[in-house]
Amino acid sequence: MSEMPKETKDPLDTATRSFVEHRNLLFTVAYEMLGSAADAEDVLQETWLRWTGVDLEDVRDHRAYLVRVTTRQALSRLRTLGRRRESYVGPWLPEPLLTTPDVAEDVELADSVSMAMLLVLETLGPTERAVFVLREVFDLGYDEIAEAVEKTPATVRQIAHRARAHVAARRPREVVSPAETKDAVDAFQRAVETGDLQNLLDILAPDVVLLTDGGGVVQAALEPFVGAELVAGLLLKVPVLTAAEPVQVNGHPAMILRRDGEIDTVVAVRIDDGLISGLYVVRNPEKLSAIARQTPLRR
């Protein structure tokens, strides 16, 4: 009787399964570092191309290896994007994501991908941002982070300490639950729909900041608006807000505004001490594609 052929395992199949298993995690790492779904997808494509060329027998921990490659690719792209954003027309806001319900249930993850937090992360340097995200959001060890950012563990500890202090001074003062955010968004929408100036002033913080991102493509304010009376007066002049659709954006309640059935604007908020302290209005069409479908995020 002839011997049966031995079963062989296609290394590409193994690579594919492992990449797919960790894809949502890798996307989340890249997105938190870049604030852009389109750029995060590009980073994942670059990571995949490198992953298919790796001898998997030499890789003990697929997750750690993939996170390391993704981080390095994101760092490289972040340095390039920083130069581009210097010439961006008007305020730059992160690309909003229509997130799955489980993101809101993970309070720490939702906080880390909120529009407010992503704007805080924009104030960090590229390496500081990578270290903060990998340590504070994904709880990686200093040795593992050191490999990803090509620094010594001691240096990474110092960077993490500085980044943590920097973020703590600028992040929202408290983690706000989805229910609290929804209440604030609902009250905001009602006030705008009814044109009730006093109710709108009651929900806006005195020093509220309104940022609108049109990217020079569509109409948007080129400078921030600051102050409750100024912001309220402006909002009550925008009739399109009466057609707001409540959604979950970046793990938090937000609104989508449509024009002729097409997504025109996304409005997200920052809450401090129960009041809206930040209004983030994204109108740049190039940043609205990720709102058409839900994006799963993972830690």
ABEGO torsion letter per residue (X at the ends): XBBBBBBBBBAAAAAAAAAAAAAAAAAAAAAAAAGBAAAAAAAAAAAAAAAAABBAAABABAAAAAAAAAAAAAAAAAAAAAAAAAABBEBBBBBBBBBBAAAAABAAAAAAABAAAAAAAAABBAAAAAAAAAAAAAGBBAAAAAAAAGBBAAAAAAAAAAAAAAAAAABBABBBBAAAAAAAAAAAAAAAAAGBAAAAAAABBAABBBBBBAGGABBBBABBBBEAAAAAAAAAABAAAAABBBBBBGGBBBBBBBBGGBBABBBBBBBBGGBBABBBBBABAAAAAAAABBBBBBX
